[in-house]
């Protein structure tokens, strides 16, 4: 079973993403609230994808910093990462840092989002 790490989402958004990932795509979703926790989980077990919120709900830290940390770590750099943000400029920064094109919460139910995640 594929595993997805969801980082920095508030509870309602996490549950919406969980419904999509587990209910519609048949993968397991694991939650992390902060960057340190996410890095520990990534090092502990294999993940097929990391979804990173633009601003973490727990402390409003910057999700782009986590993307940069993942992509600069030789042991984690190959793990695909997507930013969850409605802001095109934030998406462009994430892609420049090595992420795949992500999606915004407003696009969560769009067929194109499901296709990206597949």
Z-matrix of the N, CA and C atoms (Angstrom, degrees):
N
C 1 1.453
C 2 1.532 1 108.83
N 3 1.303 2 116.15 1 134.85
C 4 1.463 3 121.01 2 177.39
C 5 1.519 4 109.68 3 -70.08
N 6 1.352 5 114.82 4 147.72
C 7 1.467 6 120.70 5 -179.53
C 8 1.523 7 109.41 6 -121.98
N 9 1.326 8 115.28 7 135.76
C 10 1.467 9 122.49 8 179.87
C 11 1.516 10 107.86 9 -123.55
N 12 1.336 11 116.27 10 132.56
C 13 1.460 12 121.86 11 175.34
C 14 1.520 13 108.65 12 -99.84
N 15 1.315 14 116.63 13 124.76
C 16 1.466 15 123.46 14 -179.47
C 17 1.526 16 107.65 15 -108.08
N 18 1.332 17 116.76 16 118.13
C 19 1.461 18 120.71 17 -171.89
C 20 1.530 19 111.66 18 -117.54
N 21 1.339 20 114.78 19 126.13
C 22 1.458 21 120.98 20 167.91
C 23 1.514 22 117.37 21 86.88
N 24 1.314 23 117.98 22 7.04
C 25 1.467 24 120.01 23 -178.58
C 26 1.520 25 111.26 24 -80.75
N 27 1.316 26 116.23 25 150.14
C 28 1.462 27 120.58 26 168.62
C 29 1.529 28 107.33 27 -72.21
N 30 1.321 29 117.49 28 165.44
C 31 1.463 30 121.12 29 -176.49
C 32 1.532 31 113.92 30 -57.59
N 33 1.345 32 119.49 31 -48.05
C 34 1.471 33 118.07 32 -179.47
C 35 1.528 34 112.87 33 -61.41
N 36 1.339 35 117.15 34 -39.98
C 37 1.465 36 119.37 35 179.57
C 38 1.524 37 110.89 36 -70.07
N 39 1.327 38 116.76 37 -38.80
C 40 1.468 39 119.64 38 177.10
C 41 1.530 40 110.29 39 -59.60
N 42 1.329 41 117.39 40 -43.39
C 43 1.459 42 119.98 41 -178.93
C 44 1.517 43 111.67 42 -67.38
N 45 1.322 44 117.78 43 -33.95
C 46 1.469 45 120.60 44 175.89
C 47 1.527 46 110.69 45 -66.27
N 48 1.319 47 115.71 46 -42.99
C 49 1.467 48 120.38 47 178.06
C 50 1.530 49 109.82 48 -66.90
N 51 1.321 50 116.32 49 -40.17
C 52 1.469 51 121.05 50 178.82
C 53 1.530 52 110.53 51 -59.84
N 54 1.319 53 117.08 52 -43.12
C 55 1.460 54 121.00 53 178.33
C 56 1.530 55 110.21 54 -57.95
N 57 1.318 56 116.99 55 -43.08
C 58 1.460 57 120.96 56 -179.55
C 59 1.528 58 111.25 57 -69.18
N 60 1.330 59 116.90 58 -50.44
C 61 1.469 60 121.35 59 -174.81
C 62 1.528 61 111.52 60 -67.61
N 63 1.318 62 116.90 61 -49.33
C 64 1.464 63 119.77 62 -176.04
C 65 1.528 64 112.18 63 -84.79
N 66 1.319 65 115.93 64 -44.57
C 67 1.456 66 119.64 65 -174.84
C 68 1.509 67 114.52 66 -74.75
N 69 1.324 68 116.71 67 -37.82
C 70 1.463 69 119.36 68 -175.27
C 71 1.522 70 113.59 69 -104.91
N 72 1.327 71 117.75 70 -27.99
C 73 1.470 72 120.29 71 -176.68
C 74 1.526 73 113.08 72 -107.34
N 75 1.319 74 117.77 73 -9.78
C 76 1.451 75 120.95 74 175.49
C 77 1.519 76 115.73 75 70.41
N 78 1.314 77 117.48 76 24.62
C 79 1.465 78 121.97 77 177.10
C 80 1.525 79 109.03 78 -106.02
N 81 1.321 80 115.95 79 165.87
C 82 1.475 81 121.11 80 177.03
C 83 1.526 82 108.40 81 -93.92
N 84 1.330 83 116.98 82 135.15
C 85 1.463 84 121.99 83 177.02
C 86 1.520 85 109.36 84 -110.34
N 87 1.332 86 115.33 85 128.87
C 88 1.459 87 123.12 86 178.23
C 89 1.520 88 106.86 87 -116.45
N 90 1.323 89 117.11 88 139.00
C 91 1.463 90 121.21 89 -176.76
C 92 1.520 91 112.05 90 -105.75
N 93 1.327 92 116.04 91 141.03
C 94 1.462 93 123.95 92 170.19
C 95 1.523 94 106.52 93 -132.55
N 96 1.325 95 116.13 94 142.12
C 97 1.459 96 119.49 95 -177.29
C 98 1.526 97 113.53 96 -95.00
N 99 1.328 98 117.10 97 -31.70
C 100 1.465 99 121.81 98 -175.11
C 101 1.522 100 110.66 99 -130.35
N 102 1.331 101 116.25 100 163.95
C 103 1.461 102 122.11 101 -177.04
C 104 1.522 103 112.65 102 -59.83
N 105 1.318 104 118.39 103 -45.50
C 106 1.460 105 121.02 104 -178.80
C 107 1.518 106 111.81 105 -60.27
N 108 1.306 107 115.80 106 -43.17
C 109 1.463 108 121.30 107 177.78
C 110 1.530 109 110.41 108 -63.02
N 111 1.319 110 116.35 109 -41.96
C 112 1.467 111 120.58 110 179.55
C 113 1.528 112 111.14 111 -63.47
N 114 1.320 113 117.08 112 -44.22
C 115 1.464 114 120.13 113 179.66
C 116 1.528 115 111.07 114 -63.60
N 117 1.321 116 117.69 115 -39.75
C 118 1.469 117 121.35 116 176.74
C 119 1.526 118 110.31 117 -61.01
N 120 1.320 119 116.86 118 -45.84
C 121 1.466 120 120.11 119 -179.09
C 122 1.524 121 111.31 120 -65.64
N 123 1.329 122 116.69 121 -39.18
C 124 1.465 123 119.79 122 178.80
C 125 1.525 124 111.30 123 -63.47
N 126 1.315 125 116.70 124 -38.30
C 127 1.469 126 120.66 125 -179.85
C 128 1.525 127 112.02 126 -74.54
N 129 1.330 128 117.16 127 -25.52
C 130 1.463 129 121.66 128 -176.18
C 131 1.528 130 113.41 129 -82.21
N 132 1.293 131 117.09 130 -28.67
C 133 1.455 132 117.38 131 -175.13
C 134 1.509 133 111.71 132 -155.64
N 135 1.300 134 116.23 133 156.94
C 136 1.468 135 117.92 134 -177.34
C 137 1.530 136 112.13 135 -71.78
N 138 1.319 137 114.55 136 140.23
C 139 1.465 138 122.46 137 173.10
C 140 1.513 139 108.06 138 -129.24
N 141 1.316 140 115.84 139 145.16
C 142 1.456 141 121.66 140 -179.60
C 143 1.528 142 112.47 141 -92.95
N 144 1.332 143 116.18 142 -17.16
C 145 1.461 144 121.03 143 -178.29
C 146 1.520 145 108.66 144 -163.04
N 147 1.336 146 115.94 145 146.27
C 148 1.459 147 121.83 146 173.49
C 149 1.521 148 107.54 147 -122.11
N 150 1.329 149 116.02 148 127.22
C 151 1.468 150 122.69 149 173.98
C 152 1.523 151 107.27 150 -104.57
N 153 1.328 152 116.37 151 124.09
C 154 1.458 153 121.47 152 -174.74
C 155 1.521 154 109.52 153 -119.40
N 156 1.328 155 116.38 154 123.58
C 157 1.452 156 120.92 155 176.01
C 158 1.531 157 109.22 156 -70.28
N 159 1.323 158 116.43 157 147.04
C 160 1.470 159 120.83 158 -179.41
C 161 1.522 160 111.05 159 -60.54
N 162 1.318 161 117.57 160 -44.41
C 163 1.463 162 123.87 161 176.45
C 164 1.517 163 107.72 162 -128.97
N 165 1.326 164 116.30 163 123.87
C 166 1.466 165 120.30 164 -176.57
C 167 1.523 166 110.19 165 -69.18
N 168 1.312 167 115.26 166 134.58
C 169 1.454 168 121.59 167 -179.37
C 170 1.528 169 111.93 168 -62.33
N 171 1.329 170 117.66 169 -36.97
C 172 1.470 171 121.53 170 -173.69
C 173 1.525 172 113.27 171 -66.76
N 174 1.330 173 117.54 172 -39.01
C 175 1.472 174 119.13 173 -175.98
C 176 1.529 175 113.70 174 -142.81
N 177 1.313 176 117.48 175 7.22
C 178 1.458 177 125.35 176 179.36
C 179 1.531 178 112.90 177 60.98
N 180 1.342 179 116.32 178 24.15
C 181 1.461 180 118.27 179 175.10
C 182 1.524 181 109.46 180 -72.10
N 183 1.312 182 115.43 181 164.92
C 184 1.459 183 123.27 182 -171.09
C 185 1.526 184 111.37 183 -86.13
N 186 1.317 185 116.80 184 119.98
C 187 1.451 186 121.94 185 178.52
C 188 1.517 187 113.44 186 -63.91
N 189 1.332 188 117.14 187 -27.73
C 190 1.468 189 119.96 188 178.43
C 191 1.528 190 111.25 189 -62.96
N 192 1.322 191 116.92 190 -31.14
C 193 1.470 192 119.77 191 177.32
C 194 1.520 193 110.82 192 -65.13
N 195 1.323 194 117.61 193 -38.26
C 196 1.462 195 120.54 194 176.88
C 197 1.525 196 109.75 195 -66.13
N 198 1.315 197 117.66 196 -42.94
C 199 1.469 198 120.22 197 178.37
C 200 1.525 199 109.99 198 -58.12
N 201 1.316 200 116.77 199 -45.13
C 202 1.471 201 120.23 200 178.75
C 203 1.526 202 111.38 201 -62.43
N 204 1.341 203 116.97 202 -39.82
C 205 1.463 204 120.86 203 179.01
C 206 1.524 205 110.97 204 -64.60
N 207 1.306 206 117.44 205 -42.38
C 208 1.471 207 121.09 206 179.12
C 209 1.517 208 109.94 207 -63.97
N 210 1.311 209 116.91 208 -47.62
C 211 1.458 210 121.27 209 -175.31
C 212 1.531 211 113.02 210 -72.08
N 213 1.324 212 117.88 211 -19.15
C 214 1.468 213 120.25 212 178.45
C 215 1.532 214 112.44 213 -93.89
N 216 1.333 215 117.27 214 -4.13
C 217 1.462 216 122.39 215 179.45
C 218 1.535 217 108.33 216 -95.63
N 219 1.319 218 116.66 217 116.58
C 220 1.468 219 121.19 218 -175.90
C 221 1.531 220 112.59 219 -55.81
N 222 1.320 221 117.66 220 -33.25
C 223 1.453 222 121.03 221 -179.36
C 224 1.519 223 114.45 222 -78.87
N 225 1.321 224 117.25 223 -15.02
C 226 1.467 225 121.33 224 -176.59
C 227 1.523 226 114.09 225 -118.62
N 228 1.311 227 117.18 226 -14.05
C 229 1.470 228 121.90 227 -170.74
C 230 1.526 229 113.93 228 -56.58
N 231 1.322 230 117.47 229 -28.38
C 232 1.473 231 120.14 230 -177.71
C 233 1.527 232 113.30 231 -78.82
N 234 1.323 233 117.95 232 -12.59
C 235 1.466 234 120.81 233 -179.93
C 236 1.533 235 109.08 234 -71.19
N 237 1.323 236 117.98 235 124.65
C 238 1.464 237 120.14 236 177.84
C 239 1.530 238 111.30 237 -64.61
N 240 1.321 239 115.20 238 139.37
C 241 1.462 240 122.48 239 -178.79
C 242 1.524 241 108.41 240 -131.15
N 243 1.329 242 115.95 241 141.30
C 244 1.470 243 122.21 242 173.39
C 245 1.518 244 109.22 243 -130.11
N 246 1.323 245 116.36 244 141.37
C 247 1.458 246 121.70 245 173.95
C 248 1.518 247 109.07 246 -87.70
N 249 1.329 248 116.20 247 137.85
C 250 1.460 249 122.06 248 173.73
C 251 1.523 250 106.22 249 -102.01
N 252 1.340 251 115.44 250 103.33
C 253 1.461 252 121.12 251 -178.17
C 254 1.520 253 109.56 252 -162.41
N 255 1.328 254 115.75 253 142.10
C 256 1.459 255 121.51 254 175.04
C 257 1.522 256 112.49 255 -82.91
N 258 1.336 257 118.21 256 -6.65
C 259 1.462 258 122.09 257 -174.20
C 260 1.522 259 111.70 258 -91.43
N 261 1.343 260 117.80 259 117.00
C 262 1.469 261 120.77 260 -179.39
C 263 1.533 262 113.48 261 -59.05
N 264 1.337 263 117.67 262 -36.40
C 265 1.468 264 119.27 263 -179.77
C 266 1.527 265 111.04 264 -66.58
N 267 1.323 266 117.85 265 -37.06
C 268 1.461 267 121.30 266 177.05
C 269 1.530 268 109.67 267 -68.00
N 270 1.318 269 117.64 268 -39.50
C 271 1.464 270 120.94 269 176.61
C 272 1.529 271 110.28 270 -61.29
N 273 1.325 272 116.93 271 -42.75
C 274 1.468 273 120.83 272 179.59
C 275 1.530 274 110.76 273 -63.19
N 276 1.324 275 117.37 274 -41.22
C 277 1.471 276 120.76 275 177.52
C 278 1.520 277 110.99 276 -63.56
N 279 1.321 278 116.58 277 -40.81
C 280 1.468 279 120.55 278 -179.86
C 281 1.525 280 110.49 279 -64.00
N 282 1.322 281 117.17 280 -43.98
C 283 1.467 282 120.95 281 178.74
C 284 1.530 283 109.76 282 -63.64
N 285 1.323 284 117.17 283 -41.08
C 286 1.471 285 120.71 284 177.52
C 287 1.532 286 111.32 285 -62.04
N 288 1.331 287 116.81 286 -28.52
C 289 1.471 288 121.52 287 179.42
C 290 1.534 289 112.15 288 -85.40
N 291 1.339 290 117.23 289 -3.41
C 292 1.457 291 120.18 290 176.82
C 293 1.515 292 116.02 291 114.12
N 294 1.334 293 117.51 292 0.14
C 295 1.468 294 120.55 293 179.19
C 296 1.523 295 110.69 294 -78.57
N 297 1.318 296 114.90 295 159.33
C 298 1.457 297 120.95 296 169.79
C 299 1.524 298 107.77 297 -78.18
N 300 1.329 299 118.48 298 158.04
C 301 1.462 300 119.02 299 175.33
C 302 1.529 301 109.63 300 -58.81
N 303 1.322 302 115.93 301 127.28
C 304 1.456 303 121.61 302 -176.87
C 305 1.511 304 112.10 303 -98.83
N 306 1.305 305 115.14 304 -150.61
C 307 1.463 306 121.50 305 -176.56
C 308 1.518 307 108.68 306 -152.04
N 309 1.318 308 114.88 307 161.81
C 310 1.456 309 120.64 308 177.16
C 311 1.520 310 110.64 309 -100.68
N 312 1.296 311 115.38 310 163.28
C 313 1.466 312 119.77 311 179.27
C 314 1.523 313 111.32 312 -64.19
N 315 1.329 314 116.32 313 -27.83
C 316 1.456 315 119.98 314 177.36
C 317 1.529 316 111.23 315 -68.27
N 318 1.340 317 116.97 316 -19.38
C 319 1.464 318 122.43 317 -178.52
C 320 1.526 319 112.45 318 -100.98
N 321 1.314 320 117.01 319 7.11
C 322 1.460 321 120.79 320 -172.61
C 323 1.524 322 113.30 321 -57.05
N 324 1.308 323 117.85 322 -36.49
C 325 1.466 324 121.65 323 -177.68
C 326 1.538 325 112.79 324 -92.19
N 327 1.326 326 116.97 325 -1.65
C 328 1.462 327 120.40 326 -177.96
C 329 1.529 328 110.99 327 -71.85
N 330 1.323 329 117.33 328 139.94
C 331 1.459 330 120.31 329 177.42
C 332 1.539 331 112.69 330 -55.70
N 333 1.332 332 117.22 331 -34.07
C 334 1.470 333 120.42 332 179.67
C 335 1.526 334 111.88 333 -63.14
N 336 1.321 335 117.71 334 -32.83
C 337 1.469 336 121.10 335 178.43
C 338 1.522 337 110.19 336 -68.40
N 339 1.309 338 116.44 337 -44.42
C 340 1.459 339 120.19 338 178.12
C 341 1.526 340 110.26 339 -61.71
N 342 1.319 341 116.06 340 -38.46
C 343 1.466 342 120.74 341 178.44
C 344 1.540 343 110.92 342 -65.42
N 345 1.339 344 117.67 343 -42.29
C 346 1.466 345 121.30 344 177.48
C 347 1.529 346 110.69 345 -60.04
N 348 1.310 347 115.73 346 -42.87
C 349 1.467 348 120.49 347 -177.12
C 350 1.527 349 112.86 348 -73.81
N 351 1.311 350 116.60 349 -24.79
C 352 1.469 351 120.13 350 178.76
C 353 1.500 352 109.77 351 -68.34
